[in-house]
Amino acid sequence: MTNTHHPILVVGAGLGGLALARVLHVHGLQAAVFDLEADRYARTQGGMLDIHTENGQVALHHAGLTDGFRALVHPGGESERVLDKSGTVHWDNIDDGTGDRPEVDRGQLRDLLIDSLPEGTIRWGAKITAARALGDGRHEVTFADGATVTTDLLVGADGAWSKIRPLLSDARPAYTGISFVEADLLDADARHPKEAAIVGGGALFALEGGKGFLGHRTTSGTAHIYTAIRTSEDWLDTIDFNDVEASKTKVLAEFEDWDDSLKALVANADGPLVPRKINALPVGHRWDRVAGVTLLGDAAHVMSPFAGEGANLAMLDGALLGLAIAEHPGETEKALAAYEAALFPRSAVKARESLEGIDLCFSDKPVDRLVELFSATPPDNA
């Protein structure tokens, strides 16, 4: 690496780190972003995201990317279906285009942010192995190839298992009690029409008895399915996911009394299943101010996906940190103090909502509770 010192160094080229780099760029400031992936195409970026008015859309506004974001919106993506384990439909709401949480493809949104940055902003293939304080707010970062760089401001945007978090906090994510198994039905309308009809045009919720099938339709026509179960932390470890058919059989054994139309979402999936243990940091996770370093996104407040806030919060964190730095030129500690003062209560609220989402989906009568939630009249803000 030709430059050994960067005034602002961001670890992680996810949505939050990229939003930070973009907002800094808008304000004439440069950040160096380091990411362990070999390039932007090294892996798929997951499925769809609903981008919320109060955070994700605010971040994209500050990044000057609202028009680009709107061009990515998936028509019909805000549709919702709620089923019980017999396959009976209890709620079927068709997206009419008036919703305030439009769906976009995560990979396309990430590409929008990457393309908005000057060439060379992101250093790919940079796996961090260590970070240490040098004093006076400066830090040194070491990479897997032995190279080191220093920085005046180090930002951990490197996800749930952040290498930067230990500089600030001893907290580590813990298992929430929920395990996912992901599956894809490719070109669903043509190749899997019955399963496509079950999922519908947007999001699917089929839940009962502490388990269920969640899903959504992607812009590529794939039906992306999450089999979700409240279970022990080691349950996924008992399944050989290298054996596709055996893993399907083991997962579906948990759903013996469910309707065949729902079990087909896994039985007929294309390719291998992917296990995911859902982890979270403690609600209200915070740290004392440490000179020259901070966190954003999952590094700061990883939570379950049951409030739909992870990506939205990460982008807002990045945007607001960028604004704070721009508004306090030459006063890094004032910028970080202002940013964290708003970060902690904001993320605590959403972390509590994510816990409530787990309770709603995996406790008694989830179908009734979801229908009540989706059918509730929005509060009058007049």
Secondary structure, 3 states (H helix, E strand, C coil): CCCCEEEEEEECCCHHHHHHHHHHHHCCCCCEEECCCCCCCCCCCCCEEECCCCCHHHHHHHCCCHHHHHCCCCCCCCCEEEECCCCCEEEEECCCCCCCCCEEEHHHHHHHHHHCCCCCCEECCCCEEEEEEEECCEEEEEECCCCEEEEEEEEECCCCCCCCHHHCCCCCCEEEEEEEEEEEECCHHHHCHHHHHHHCCCEEEEEECCEEEEEEECCCCCEEEEEEEECCCCCHHHCCCCCHHHHHHHHHHHHCCCCHHHHHHHHCCEEEEEEEEEEECCCCCCCCCCCCEEECCHHHHCCCCCCCCHHHHHHHHHHHHHHHHHHCCCCHHHHHHHHHHHHHHHHHHHHHHHHHHHHHHHCCCHHHHHHHHHHCCCCCCC
